[in-house]
Amino acid sequence: MPTLTVEYTTDAERIELERAIAYVQEMRRLGTTAAHGTVLEACETFALGTGRRLLRDNLAATVQARADREKKSPGGGPKGDTAGR
């Protein structure tokens, strides 16, 4: 069986990556085990619930990591940092 090596810098980042992998695995499982005619509904329900929660938690963790980093070194962020805007 193939393996995947992922590099991370914090335990929080590792947990986020593990959750994302688990999400993809569960979506695949649902796609192969849902009853005939219910695959789209089962996967969509999963994506709207668990997927939304995963994205929300990832966003919160990203914002918190940024706040923690700035708390350690006030004004330490790059000037004019507007990535993603």
Secondary structure as UniProt FT lines:
FT   HELIX           11..33
FT   TURN            36..37
FT   HELIX           39..46
FT   HELIX           47..51
FT   HELIX           52..72
FT   TURN            74..75
FT   TURN            79..80
FT   TURN            83..84
//
